[in-house]
């Protein structure tokens, strides 16, 4: 793992938002998300104002990473090689490009050999 820097998948963020215990276990870690996760979080149908406020507070505590040419190239390779959905490919490529482990509960992402994928419970 790359020290204290972690890139969180959308499902990991949802777990964190649902549990104060999970969030406190990440104390002292430098947390990052892809812009894809930000879009996914705010685009859930039926999102309440309270949930939106929780998301905004959480996002104020993390660094949101945008896409660049290197991430685009890796996302294309990951999508082709591992048959990932485009959002997953972009999130994985972001973690790989920044040399960070991806924190995700998505078992499909464990097959990506070019990237350490860790669940929240493994932290």
Buried (B, 14 or more C-beta within 10 A) or exposed (E): EEEEBBBBBBBBBBBBBEEEEBBEBBEEBEBBBBBBBBEBBEEEEEEEEEBEEBBEEBBEEBEEBEBEEEBBEBBBBBBEEBEBEEBBBBBBBBBBBBEBBBBBBBEEBEEBEEBBBBBBEEB
